[in-house]
Amino acid sequence: MTADTLERPSAPSRHVLRLYSHRSAPSLARHALRTCASLTELPTAVVDDAAFAVGELMVISARQCVAGSMTVMFEIDDDSIVVRVADHASELSAMQLRSNTTVERAWSVVRRVSKSWGVSASGDGRQLWARLECGPQLAH
């Protein structure tokens, strides 16, 4: 095998949005994700699930954080999408599923469509995140 026959994996594309906590913010984030992912060959089902997940993560953030804005990040690779919502919540309470019916429902959606998910401390707040991957039947 020669060097010119090896394919280099492409670097993931990264996209960042800053959105204010408003009822239209989840819709704007879903639209932005779909637009960014449209430039890839990811299966539509994975992109749709990622868009759904990012909207739900924003709902969780809006319910639990009093700050006026959220940072939404997408990392799009050949076979996966990682979505993150960063806010200024002072604790990692997003994992407390019984805190609110809306939050519980949102986490159940994220768990259902994601390969992995969670909450992590980040600078002056936290990040809610989900990773979605192409399964063998969805690979391009």
N, C-alpha and C positions, 0 to 999 in steps of 0.2 A: 504494500500500500504506500503510495507516495503522498507527499504533503498536499499536492493539488487535488487528490481524490477525497481527502478528509473534509467533511463539512464542519464549519465552526458553528456552534450553537449561537443563536442570536441573543444579544443582551436583552433583558426585560425592559420594556418601556415603562416609564414612571410618569404619573400624572398627579398633580396636586390642585385641589380647589379649596377655596375658603368660602364657606356659606354661612349665612346668618340663620339662626334658629327661627324658621318660618314654616308654615304648613306646606309651602311649595318646595322646600329644600330637598326632601327625599326624591321628588320627581325630577328636579334639576340634576341631582347626583346620578340617578338612573339613566337619564338622557346622556349625560357626559360620558358615563361608562360605556354605554352602547356605541356612542360616536367613536370613542378611542378604540374600542375592540373591533369596530367595523373594518379597521385597517389590517386585521389579522385573519388567520384562517381558523380561528377557534370555532368550534361548533356553536350554532345559535343557541342550543339548549344550555350550554355552559354560560354563555354571555347573559342569557335571560335569567338564569339562576343567580349569577353574580349581581346583576342589576337589582333583583329582588332582595338579595342579602344586604346590599349597601343601603337600600331604602329602610330596611328593618333596623339595621345598626344605627341609622340616624334617628329613627323613632325612639330607640332606647336612650340614646344620648340626650335627645331633646327632653325626655321625661325625667332624666336623672341629673341633669346639669343645669345650673342657673345662668351660666355665661351665655352671652349672645351669639357666639359663633362656634363653628366646628370646622375642622380641617379634614377633608376627605382625600384619601390617597388610593390610587390604583396602581398595581404592579402587574403588567400583562406580559406573559411569557408565551412560548410556543404551545404549551399544554396546560397552563394554569393561569388563574387570576387571583391575586390577593387584594382584598379591599380592607381599608382601615378608616376608622372615624376617630379622630383625636378631639378631645374636649378638655375642659378645665376642671373636671370633677376631682375632688380632693381625696376620694377613696375608690377602691375597686369594687364598689357595691353593685355593679351591673350584673354580677353573677348571681345575685340573690333573686332567684326566679320568682319567689312568692311576694316580691315587693310591690307588684302591680300587675293586673291582668293583661294590660297592653304590652308591658315588658315581657311577661311570661310568654305570650303569644309570639312576639317578635323573635325571642330567643329560640322558640321551637321551630320557627321557619328557618332561621340561620342554621340550626343544628341539622335540619332535614336536608338542606341543599349543599352543605359544606363538607369538605374532607376533614378540616380541622377549624377550630374557632376558639376565641377566648378574649380575655381582657388583660392588658399589661400596663404597668406604670410607665409614664412617658413624660420626662421633663416636669412641667408644672401641671400635669394632669394624667390622663390615661388614654389608651388606645383600645377601642373595640375592633376586633379583626375577624376575618374569615378567609379561608383559602379554599378555592374551588379548582378541581382538576378534571381533565378529560379522562374518562374511563376508557378501557381498551375498546369498547364498542363505539366510543365517540371520537376517537383519535382521527386526525385528518390524514 
